[in-house]
Amino acid sequence: KLTELLQWYAATFRDPMMLQPPEWFKAFIYCEAFLQMPFFPIAVYAFLKGGCKWIRTPAIIYSTHVATTLFAILAHILFHDFSKSEHLGPQTQRERLILLSIYMPYLLIPLLILFTMLYNPYYNHVEKRKRK
């Protein structure tokens, strides 16, 4: 059952945001459902097919959006006082770092995509126009 798995995850890794998400976190969940999830099949197609330079702009938008949301989430994990949470949150620095390590790939992968789109010569090549 998914609810049992969610309960286990939240208790094991002390992630109360999954059981009792703050309003701003709910907004991120809606962005993920309606903006990020539709991007995935498009990106998979473009990257697997290869040669799809048109994916550059959508990938930059996707990666900057996700990275921005993750900075807020990671700051919340590091600095929020979870002692007032209804569900058990991280109390020690070690628990915060463990929870941080779970969210970190969700920042690193979009940053890798962003740097690829910005600095890979294949995606950032500007076509020069001929002068008459």
Residue pairs with C-beta under 8 A, 6 or more apart in sequence:
6 18
6 19
7 19
9 15
9 18
10 16
10 18
10 19
10 87
10 88
11 88
13 98
13 99
13 102
14 82
14 88
14 89
14 90
14 91
14 95
14 98
14 99
15 89
15 99
15 102
16 82
16 85
16 86
16 87
16 88
16 89
17 25
17 73
17 76
19 86
19 87
20 85
20 86
20 87
21 29
22 76
24 72
25 73
25 76
28 69
28 72
28 73
31 65
31 69
35 62
35 65
36 62
36 65
36 66
39 58
39 62
42 55
42 58
43 55
43 58
43 59
43 62
45 52
46 52
46 54
46 55
47 55
53 122
53 123
55 123
56 117
56 123
56 124
59 113
59 114
59 116
59 117
60 114
60 117
60 118
62 110
62 113
63 110
63 111
63 113
63 114
63 117
64 110
64 114
66 106
66 107
66 110
67 107
67 110
67 111
67 114
70 103
70 106
70 107
70 110
71 107
73 103
74 100
74 103
74 104
74 107
77 90
77 96
77 99
77 100
77 103
78 96
78 100
80 89
82 88
82 89
82 90
82 91
83 89
83 91
90 96
90 98
90 99
116 123
117 123
117 124
118 124
